[in-house]
Amino acid sequence: MATLTAPAPSQRLDRGLVTLGIVVVLGAIMSIIDATAVNVATRTLADDFGASITSVQWVLTGYMLGLAAVIPVTGWATERFGARRVWITALLLFLGGSALSGLAWSMPALIAFRVGQGIGGGMIIPVAQTILAQAAGPSRMGRVMGFIGLPMLLGSVAGPIVGGLIISTAGWRWIFLVNLPLGVIAVLAALRLLPRSEPRPASLDVRGLLLLCAGVTLFVYGTTEAGRPGGLDAPRTWTILGTAAVLIALYVLHARRGEALIDIALFRHRGFTAAAVTNVVVAIALFGVLVLLPLYWQVVRGHGPLATGLLLAPQALGAAVAMPLAGRLTDRLGAGVVVPTGVVLGLLGTAAYTQIHADTPVTLLAAALFVIGLGLGATIMPSMAAAYQALPPALIPRATSAINTLQRMGASVGTTALAVILQHEITVQAPGLGGSALAPLPDATRIAVAPHLAAAFGHAFWIALVIGALAVIPALLLPRGDAGRPTSG
């Protein structure tokens, strides 16, 4: 299988590994900022193209479908063509989609170009993880994952802020066009600094490709539809989800018979399985909370996109404090010590939001969000590091595909579940508003119903808290110390 032609890793983060990390982060953070920045542009796009909000939502959905479709095949492509080639190809696809999206002349054209952008973006994160995991080795996995995790989290927080600034100054097209100079720098840096990879002849599992990529794409699409008002009651939604379940089940049966696109034999490694389950549960809870937090500030408190982005900044600050320490502790003590601690911290911060009111002090909410950030910093990347520490380097490319596919599915479930729960709670707490409460309300109406809306958000945060608590179980099964690490590469 494909391995990078890098020297055997030492125990410290040497200059070469840090340089490698900077090159990889430069490309990855671009895609993350773009994905989150577009979220604040939906109303602007609707006005500019004269389209409905439902149509504009396809700008977001199209990107997610392109991303979901390509993730499962990334591991095979990395083996077959080498990580360096796939990384540069992913960047070029993302840049091409960005340029075309910025020049889009109609809503259908923008949606189509966003799908292409998503195909490039879907490969960027898994390949970045493969490059760094293979270069770092098990003994430095926690630190290197923390090294790349912080800029990625900062990018997700900065996205709405950047998007708000660009829309208010240069116009929505520059949300996409600003990627071009950054992307060119990332490509040039990769051409010069990334070590060359050694491709390995690897046959493409065509049947597995059709089953798994179609199944995951339909699953993401089905959960997206389920999250829309009334979508959960639509027979079409359940038909899509049922078809997705059948395709994924058929893939599992197919994969048991031999070499497949994603090798389910990976789950025979206890450390990998515990890490994968932890990542899925955390993704469900995390992305569910990420739906609730900005909506609370916008719907209940009446803040705009830019102010909302700034109010979410304490989460990034908490992660900035936790990630470097968590990475070092993961390498020394094992993820089985660090990740459960992170989960508990995240639960403590989320618990504060279950008591939320329309006038809860901003300082209290900021402090709770900082604690959530501490928890995330000690959970996401350490559990990812544990998944790779449990495997020999040759299995890492397909392991990254497996982990990222499961994370994408978990994120879709979390986003949909909390959106549906919030919609339901709003209909209970504020009858007559329904889904319209999530649209901008006149100040007088918003102030009048704010206590009821806040109660709906509080109940939804309770569900997020319960889901997050489930992550404690697999987190306690993660390896401690050197347990679970391969003895050889």
Backbone torsions as a table, in degrees:
resi	resn	phi	psi	omega
1	MET	NA	162.5	-173.5
2	ALA	-69.4	130.7	173.9
3	THR	-132.5	148.7	178.0
4	LEU	-75.6	140.8	-179.2
5	THR	-83.5	68.5	179.3
6	ALA	-114.6	153.6	178.7
7	PRO	-65.8	159.1	179.2
8	ALA	-58.2	132.4	-174.1
9	PRO	-70.4	144.6	171.6
10	SER	-88.9	-171.0	-177.7
11	GLN	-86.8	-9.6	-177.0
12	ARG	-114.9	160.3	178.2
13	LEU	-79.1	92.0	-177.0
14	ASP	-75.3	173.6	-175.4
15	ARG	-59.9	-39.2	-179.1
16	GLY	-63.2	-41.4	-179.8
17	LEU	-69.9	-38.6	177.7
18	VAL	-64.0	-41.9	177.3
19	THR	-61.4	-43.5	177.7
20	LEU	-58.9	-43.5	179.4
21	GLY	-62.6	-41.2	180.0
22	ILE	-63.6	-43.0	179.6
23	VAL	-61.6	-44.8	-177.9
24	VAL	-67.8	-43.7	-179.4
25	VAL	-63.5	-35.6	-179.5
26	LEU	-57.0	-41.0	177.7
27	GLY	-78.0	-39.5	-175.3
28	ALA	-68.6	-41.9	-175.9
29	ILE	-66.6	-28.5	177.9
30	MET	-62.4	-45.3	-179.1
31	SER	-69.4	-34.4	-178.7
32	ILE	-70.2	-45.6	178.5
33	ILE	-60.9	-42.6	-178.7
34	ASP	-62.3	-45.1	-177.0
35	ALA	-60.4	-41.0	-177.7
36	THR	-83.4	-28.5	179.8
37	ALA	-66.1	-35.9	-178.3
38	VAL	-65.0	-26.4	-177.3
39	ASN	-59.6	-28.1	-177.3
40	VAL	-90.3	2.1	-175.1
41	ALA	-102.8	4.1	-172.1
42	THR	-60.8	-44.6	-178.4
43	ARG	-69.1	-36.8	177.7
44	THR	-63.8	-42.8	178.5
45	LEU	-64.1	-40.5	178.8
46	ALA	-60.8	-43.0	-179.8
47	ASP	-68.8	-41.1	-174.8
48	ASP	-69.1	-40.0	-177.8
49	PHE	-95.7	-4.7	-176.7
50	GLY	64.0	36.2	-175.8
51	ALA	-108.4	161.5	176.6
52	SER	-76.9	159.2	176.8
53	ILE	-61.1	-34.7	178.5
54	THR	-60.7	-42.1	178.4
55	SER	-66.8	-41.4	-178.6
56	VAL	-65.2	-31.5	178.3
57	GLN	-58.4	-24.4	178.3
58	TRP	-69.5	-18.9	172.8
59	VAL	-63.3	-38.1	177.0
60	LEU	-79.1	-44.4	-177.9
61	THR	-64.8	-41.1	-179.7
62	GLY	-59.5	-41.1	177.8
63	TYR	-62.6	-45.0	-178.2
64	MET	-65.3	-35.4	179.4
65	LEU	-68.9	-42.4	176.3
66	GLY	-61.2	-42.3	179.1
67	LEU	-63.0	-46.2	-177.6
68	ALA	-66.2	-35.9	-176.2
69	ALA	-67.0	-32.7	-171.2
70	VAL	-94.1	-23.1	-176.0
71	ILE	-55.3	-46.4	-176.9
72	PRO	-60.5	-27.5	-176.1
73	VAL	-90.2	-6.4	-173.9
74	THR	-64.0	-40.3	-179.9
75	GLY	-60.8	-46.0	177.8
76	TRP	-61.9	-44.7	-178.4
77	ALA	-62.0	-37.5	179.1
78	THR	-64.9	-40.1	177.0
79	GLU	-66.9	-45.5	-172.1
80	ARG	-71.4	-39.6	-173.3
81	PHE	-114.0	-11.2	-178.3
82	GLY	95.5	143.3	-175.3
83	ALA	-62.2	-38.7	-176.9
84	ARG	-63.0	-46.5	-179.8
85	ARG	-64.2	-43.8	-178.4
86	VAL	-66.3	-38.6	178.9
87	TRP	-60.9	-48.1	-178.7
88	ILE	-66.5	-40.0	177.1
89	THR	-61.3	-42.6	179.0
90	ALA	-61.5	-43.1	178.2
91	LEU	-61.8	-43.1	-179.3
92	LEU	-65.9	-40.1	176.4
93	LEU	-62.8	-42.2	179.5
94	PHE	-64.4	-42.8	179.5
95	LEU	-66.1	-40.9	177.0
96	GLY	-61.1	-44.5	177.1
97	GLY	-64.2	-36.2	178.4
98	SER	-65.1	-45.9	-179.1
99	ALA	-62.0	-46.3	-179.1
100	LEU	-66.9	-37.7	177.7
101	SER	-63.4	-40.6	178.7
102	GLY	-66.6	-22.3	-179.8
103	LEU	-103.5	6.4	-173.9
104	ALA	-57.4	137.9	-176.9
105	TRP	-104.1	-8.1	179.9
106	SER	-154.0	166.0	179.0
107	MET	-64.9	-44.5	176.9
108	PRO	-59.0	-38.9	179.3
109	ALA	-65.0	-43.7	179.7
110	LEU	-62.0	-41.6	179.2
111	ILE	-62.6	-44.9	-179.9
112	ALA	-62.3	-43.4	-179.5
113	PHE	-68.0	-31.8	177.0
114	ARG	-67.7	-32.9	175.3
115	VAL	-62.6	-45.1	177.4
116	GLY	-62.4	-40.0	176.9
117	GLN	-62.6	-38.8	178.7
118	GLY	-65.6	-33.8	177.9
119	ILE	-62.8	-43.1	175.9
120	GLY	-67.5	-45.5	-179.7
121	GLY	-63.2	-31.7	-179.5
122	GLY	-67.1	-26.2	179.0
123	MET	-86.2	-22.3	-170.3
124	ILE	-62.9	-51.9	-175.3
125	ILE	-66.6	-48.1	178.8
126	PRO	-60.1	-40.0	-179.5
127	VAL	-69.8	-37.1	176.9
128	ALA	-59.9	-43.6	179.4
129	GLN	-65.5	-39.0	178.3
130	THR	-62.7	-47.5	-178.5
131	ILE	-57.3	-49.0	-175.7
132	LEU	-75.2	-37.1	-179.5
133	ALA	-64.8	-40.9	179.7
134	GLN	-70.1	-34.8	-180.0
135	ALA	-74.8	-32.5	-174.5
136	ALA	-78.1	-42.6	-173.3
137	GLY	79.7	164.4	-174.9
138	PRO	-58.8	-36.2	-172.7
139	SER	-70.9	-18.6	-178.4
140	ARG	-119.0	11.7	-172.4
141	MET	-62.7	-44.1	-178.6
142	GLY	-61.4	-45.1	-178.6
143	ARG	-67.0	-39.6	-177.5
144	VAL	-73.1	-33.2	176.2
145	MET	-68.7	-37.0	174.2
146	GLY	-65.2	-35.3	-179.7
147	PHE	-61.6	-43.1	-178.8
148	ILE	-88.6	-21.7	-176.3
149	GLY	-69.1	-37.4	-177.3
150	LEU	-63.5	-50.7	178.0
151	PRO	-60.3	-35.2	179.6
152	MET	-65.6	-42.4	178.2
153	LEU	-67.3	-41.4	176.6
154	LEU	-61.1	-36.1	177.7
155	GLY	-63.9	-40.3	179.8
156	SER	-66.9	-34.4	177.8
157	VAL	-75.8	-38.6	-177.9
158	ALA	-72.5	-22.7	-176.5
159	GLY	-52.0	-56.3	179.5
160	PRO	-60.6	-35.4	178.4
161	ILE	-65.6	-48.2	178.7
162	VAL	-60.8	-44.3	179.5
163	GLY	-60.4	-44.4	178.9
164	GLY	-61.5	-42.3	179.3
165	LEU	-65.1	-43.2	-178.1
166	ILE	-66.3	-44.5	-178.6
167	ILE	-62.4	-39.7	-176.2
168	SER	-78.0	-13.8	-176.9
169	THR	-117.4	-53.6	-172.2
170	ALA	-105.7	-16.4	-177.3
171	GLY	102.4	157.8	-172.1
172	TRP	-63.7	-29.3	-176.8
173	ARG	-59.8	-29.5	-177.7
174	TRP	-76.4	-10.1	170.1
175	ILE	-60.0	-35.2	179.2
176	PHE	-90.3	-43.2	-174.2
177	LEU	-68.7	-25.5	179.8
178	VAL	-65.6	-18.6	177.8
179	ASN	-68.1	-24.2	-170.7
180	LEU	-64.2	-52.2	178.1
181	PRO	-64.3	-38.7	177.7
182	LEU	-63.9	-41.1	-179.2
183	GLY	-67.0	-39.2	177.5
184	VAL	-61.4	-42.3	177.0
185	ILE	-61.7	-42.7	-179.9
186	ALA	-62.9	-41.2	179.7
187	VAL	-66.4	-45.8	179.7
188	LEU	-62.5	-41.0	178.1
189	ALA	-63.4	-39.7	179.4
190	ALA	-66.3	-41.9	179.5
191	LEU	-61.9	-34.7	-175.5
192	ARG	-88.7	-36.7	-166.7
193	LEU	-110.3	-23.8	-179.6
194	LEU	-72.6	133.9	176.6
195	PRO	-66.5	145.7	179.5
196	ARG	-68.4	146.2	-179.9
197	SER	-102.0	158.1	176.4
198	GLU	-107.2	103.3	179.3
199	PRO	-62.2	154.0	177.6
200	ARG	-125.5	128.9	176.2
201	PRO	-57.2	114.5	-178.5
202	ALA	-134.0	121.5	-178.9
203	SER	-69.8	141.1	-180.0
204	LEU	-83.8	126.5	177.2
205	ASP	-79.5	87.4	-173.0
206	VAL	-63.9	-44.4	-179.8
207	ARG	-62.8	-44.0	177.5
208	GLY	-63.5	-38.5	177.9
209	LEU	-59.0	-47.5	-179.0
210	LEU	-65.0	-43.4	-177.1
211	LEU	-69.2	-50.8	-172.5
212	LEU	-74.5	-46.6	-178.9
213	CYS	-63.4	-42.0	177.9
214	ALA	-66.0	-41.4	-179.2
215	GLY	-64.1	-45.8	-179.6
216	VAL	-66.6	-41.8	179.9
217	THR	-62.7	-45.5	178.2
218	LEU	-64.5	-36.3	178.5
219	PHE	-62.3	-47.7	179.5
220	VAL	-63.1	-42.1	178.8
221	TYR	-65.0	-43.0	-179.7
222	GLY	-63.5	-42.3	179.0
223	THR	-68.7	-33.3	175.5
224	THR	-63.2	-44.4	178.2
225	GLU	-65.3	-37.7	179.7
226	ALA	-63.6	-28.7	-179.0
227	GLY	-78.4	-10.7	178.5
228	ARG	-79.2	154.8	178.1
229	PRO	-54.1	123.8	-179.9
230	GLY	80.6	-6.1	-175.8
231	GLY	-66.5	-31.9	-177.5
232	LEU	-68.8	-22.4	-179.4
233	ASP	-93.8	-3.4	-175.8
234	ALA	-82.9	128.4	177.7
235	PRO	-57.6	-33.0	-179.5
236	ARG	-60.2	-39.9	-179.7
237	THR	-61.5	-45.9	-178.4
238	TRP	-70.8	-28.7	174.1
239	THR	-65.0	-43.7	178.5
240	ILE	-63.1	-48.1	-179.0
241	LEU	-65.3	-38.1	177.9
242	GLY	-64.2	-42.0	177.4
243	THR	-62.6	-41.8	177.9
244	ALA	-60.8	-43.7	-179.9
245	ALA	-62.9	-40.6	179.3
246	VAL	-64.7	-45.5	-179.2
247	LEU	-62.7	-41.9	179.5
248	ILE	-67.9	-39.4	177.0
249	ALA	-63.4	-41.3	177.2
250	LEU	-63.8	-36.2	177.3
251	TYR	-63.7	-42.4	179.7
252	VAL	-60.6	-44.0	177.5
253	LEU	-62.5	-41.2	178.5
254	HIS	-65.0	-42.2	-175.8
255	ALA	-67.5	-23.8	-179.9
256	ARG	-72.4	-14.3	-174.2
257	ARG	-93.4	-6.7	-179.3
258	GLY	167.4	-165.7	-178.1
259	GLU	-64.0	128.5	-174.8
260	ALA	-130.7	173.8	-178.1
261	LEU	-55.0	-49.4	171.1
262	ILE	-120.4	119.4	-174.3
263	ASP	-77.5	113.3	-179.5
264	ILE	-73.1	-8.0	173.5
265	ALA	-65.7	-17.2	174.8
266	LEU	-55.6	-31.6	-175.8
267	PHE	-78.3	1.0	171.2
268	ARG	-77.0	-17.3	175.8
269	HIS	-82.9	115.9	-175.1
270	ARG	-58.7	-42.0	-179.7
271	GLY	-63.2	-40.5	178.9
272	PHE	-66.4	-43.5	-179.2
273	THR	-62.9	-46.5	179.1
274	ALA	-61.3	-40.8	179.4
275	ALA	-66.8	-40.5	-179.7
276	ALA	-64.1	-45.4	179.6
277	VAL	-64.4	-42.6	177.4
278	THR	-58.4	-44.8	179.8
279	ASN	-62.0	-40.5	-179.4
280	VAL	-64.9	-48.5	-177.9
281	VAL	-64.6	-43.0	178.2
282	VAL	-63.5	-38.8	178.7
283	ALA	-63.2	-41.0	178.5
284	ILE	-60.5	-50.3	-178.5
285	ALA	-67.4	-43.8	-175.5
286	LEU	-63.5	-51.7	-176.4
287	PHE	-70.5	-27.3	171.9
288	GLY	-63.8	-44.8	178.2
289	VAL	-64.9	-37.7	179.5
290	LEU	-65.8	-21.7	171.7
291	VAL	-73.8	-41.5	-173.3
292	LEU	-74.0	-42.6	-171.5
293	LEU	-59.4	-55.3	-179.2
294	PRO	-65.2	-33.8	179.3
295	LEU	-65.1	-36.8	178.4
296	TYR	-60.1	-48.4	-177.4
297	TRP	-66.8	-33.3	-177.6
298	GLN	-84.7	-44.3	-174.4
299	VAL	-80.3	-46.3	-175.5
300	VAL	-85.6	-42.6	-174.1
301	ARG	-97.9	-11.7	173.5
302	GLY	78.2	23.0	-179.3
303	HIS	-86.0	154.1	177.0
304	GLY	-84.7	177.3	-176.8
305	PRO	-58.4	-42.9	-177.3
306	LEU	-66.1	-47.6	178.3
307	ALA	-62.6	-38.6	178.9
308	THR	-62.3	-44.0	177.9
309	GLY	-59.6	-41.9	179.3
310	LEU	-66.9	-36.6	180.0
311	LEU	-69.3	-19.7	177.8
312	LEU	-89.1	-5.0	-176.4
313	ALA	-60.5	-33.0	179.2
314	PRO	-55.9	-28.4	177.3
315	GLN	-63.4	-43.7	178.9
316	ALA	-66.3	-37.4	178.6
317	LEU	-64.4	-41.8	177.3
318	GLY	-61.5	-43.4	178.2
319	ALA	-65.3	-35.7	179.1
320	ALA	-62.5	-35.1	177.8
321	VAL	-72.6	-41.1	-171.0
322	ALA	-81.6	-37.8	-168.8
323	MET	-60.6	-49.0	-179.4
324	PRO	-61.0	-42.9	178.7
325	LEU	-66.0	-42.1	-179.7
326	ALA	-63.2	-37.3	178.5
327	GLY	-63.3	-45.0	179.0
328	ARG	-65.4	-42.0	-178.9
329	LEU	-67.7	-32.6	177.8
330	THR	-63.9	-41.4	178.1
331	ASP	-67.5	-31.6	-177.6
332	ARG	-88.0	-46.1	-171.6
333	LEU	-105.9	-19.9	-178.3
334	GLY	99.1	153.0	-179.1
335	ALA	-66.3	-23.3	-179.8
336	GLY	-64.9	-17.3	175.0
337	VAL	-96.6	-43.5	-172.3
338	VAL	-74.7	-47.4	-172.5
339	VAL	-65.4	-46.0	176.4
340	PRO	-57.6	-36.6	176.1
341	THR	-62.6	-42.7	178.1
342	GLY	-63.6	-40.9	178.7
343	VAL	-61.0	-44.1	-180.0
344	VAL	-62.7	-42.0	177.4
345	LEU	-61.4	-44.1	178.1
346	GLY	-61.0	-38.2	178.8
347	LEU	-66.9	-39.2	179.2
348	LEU	-62.5	-44.3	178.4
349	GLY	-64.8	-42.2	179.4
350	THR	-65.8	-34.4	-180.0
351	ALA	-58.6	-35.2	178.4
352	ALA	-62.9	-34.3	-178.6
353	TYR	-75.9	-16.5	175.0
354	THR	-69.7	-17.5	-179.8
355	GLN	-102.4	21.7	-172.1
356	ILE	-70.2	146.0	176.1
357	HIS	-130.8	175.1	-179.6
358	ALA	-68.8	-22.3	-177.7
359	ASP	-123.1	24.7	177.2
360	THR	-57.8	132.5	-177.6
361	PRO	-56.3	137.4	-179.1
362	VAL	-61.7	-35.7	-179.1
363	THR	-63.1	-38.9	178.6
364	LEU	-65.6	-44.5	179.9
365	LEU	-66.7	-36.4	177.8
366	ALA	-65.7	-41.3	178.8
367	ALA	-64.0	-42.6	178.8
368	ALA	-64.0	-39.2	179.4
369	LEU	-67.5	-35.1	175.5
370	PHE	-61.2	-41.7	178.6
371	VAL	-66.2	-39.6	175.2
372	ILE	-59.6	-41.7	177.6
373	GLY	-61.6	-40.7	175.1
374	LEU	-57.4	-44.0	-180.0
375	GLY	-63.7	-43.4	179.5
376	LEU	-64.0	-40.4	180.0
377	GLY	-63.6	-26.7	-179.7
378	ALA	-100.1	9.0	-175.4
379	THR	-121.7	-56.4	-167.3
380	ILE	-66.3	-59.2	-176.9
381	MET	-71.5	-37.3	174.3
382	PRO	-60.2	-38.8	177.9
383	SER	-69.9	-34.7	174.5
384	MET	-64.2	-43.0	178.0
385	ALA	-60.3	-39.2	-180.0
386	ALA	-62.7	-35.9	179.3
387	ALA	-62.7	-39.9	-177.5
388	TYR	-82.1	-31.0	178.0
389	GLN	-63.3	-26.8	-176.8
390	ALA	-79.4	-4.2	-171.7
391	LEU	-124.5	151.3	169.8
392	PRO	-69.8	153.6	-175.0
393	PRO	-55.3	-31.9	-176.8
394	ALA	-63.7	-23.9	-178.3
395	LEU	-91.5	-5.3	-172.8
396	ILE	-64.5	-41.6	-178.6
397	PRO	-55.0	-48.6	-178.9
398	ARG	-75.0	-25.4	175.6
399	ALA	-66.0	-39.2	177.7
400	THR	-63.8	-38.3	176.4
401	SER	-62.1	-44.1	-178.9
402	ALA	-63.0	-49.4	-178.0
403	ILE	-62.2	-45.5	-177.6
404	ASN	-70.0	-33.4	174.6
405	THR	-63.3	-46.6	179.6
406	LEU	-64.9	-39.8	177.5
407	GLN	-61.9	-42.3	-179.7
408	ARG	-62.6	-41.3	178.6
409	MET	-68.0	-40.9	177.5
410	GLY	-63.0	-41.5	178.4
411	ALA	-62.1	-39.4	178.9
412	SER	-64.9	-42.1	178.5
413	VAL	-63.8	-45.4	-178.9
414	GLY	-62.8	-45.3	179.8
415	THR	-61.1	-45.9	-178.5
416	THR	-67.7	-48.0	-175.7
417	ALA	-59.3	-47.9	-178.1
418	LEU	-71.5	-31.8	176.3
419	ALA	-66.1	-43.9	179.1
420	VAL	-65.7	-43.6	179.1
421	ILE	-61.8	-42.3	179.3
422	LEU	-63.6	-43.9	177.6
423	GLN	-57.8	-44.7	-179.4
424	HIS	-63.5	-44.9	-178.6
425	GLU	-64.8	-34.3	178.2
426	ILE	-66.3	-40.5	178.4
427	THR	-65.7	-28.9	178.1
428	VAL	-79.0	-46.0	-174.6
429	GLN	-80.5	-31.8	-177.9
430	ALA	-132.5	71.2	-178.7
431	PRO	-56.5	141.0	179.9
432	GLY	99.6	-23.3	178.4
433	LEU	-87.8	-49.8	-179.5
434	GLY	57.5	-140.8	-178.2
435	GLY	-66.5	-19.9	-179.3
436	SER	-65.5	-18.5	179.4
437	ALA	-66.1	-21.3	179.6
438	LEU	-84.5	-7.5	172.4
439	ALA	-91.0	159.9	179.1
440	PRO	-57.1	133.9	-179.7
441	LEU	-111.9	150.5	171.2
442	PRO	-57.4	145.9	-174.9
443	ASP	-54.5	-41.9	-178.1
444	ALA	-62.9	-42.7	179.3
445	THR	-67.1	-44.1	-178.9
446	ARG	-60.6	-44.7	-179.0
447	ILE	-63.8	-38.2	-177.8
448	ALA	-66.8	-37.7	-175.7
449	VAL	-100.3	-0.9	-175.2
450	ALA	-54.6	-43.4	178.8
451	PRO	-59.9	-38.1	179.7
452	HIS	-70.7	-40.3	178.0
453	LEU	-65.0	-40.3	178.7
454	ALA	-62.1	-38.9	177.3
455	ALA	-62.7	-38.3	177.5
456	ALA	-63.1	-42.8	178.2
457	PHE	-64.4	-40.0	178.8
458	GLY	-59.3	-43.2	178.4
459	HIS	-65.2	-38.7	178.2
460	ALA	-65.3	-37.4	177.3
461	PHE	-65.8	-30.7	174.7
462	TRP	-59.6	-42.9	178.8
463	ILE	-63.5	-42.5	177.5
464	ALA	-60.8	-38.4	179.3
465	LEU	-63.8	-43.4	179.7
466	VAL	-63.7	-44.0	179.0
467	ILE	-61.9	-44.9	179.7
468	GLY	-61.6	-34.5	-179.6
469	ALA	-63.7	-27.4	179.2
470	LEU	-64.8	-23.3	-179.3
471	ALA	-68.9	-17.2	179.8
472	VAL	-61.4	-37.6	-174.4
473	ILE	-63.2	-57.4	178.7
474	PRO	-67.3	-28.3	-179.5
475	ALA	-63.2	-35.0	179.0
476	LEU	-70.8	-15.8	178.9
477	LEU	-91.8	-4.0	177.8
478	LEU	-67.3	151.2	-176.7
479	PRO	-66.7	149.8	175.9
480	ARG	-114.7	146.8	-179.1
481	GLY	61.4	-131.4	-179.9
482	ASP	-92.4	3.7	-177.1
483	ALA	-64.4	136.5	176.5
484	GLY	87.4	-9.2	179.6
485	ARG	-80.9	141.9	178.0
486	PRO	-66.5	145.3	-178.7
487	THR	-82.2	-13.7	179.3
488	SER	-149.5	160.3	179.4
489	GLY	-88.1	NA	NA
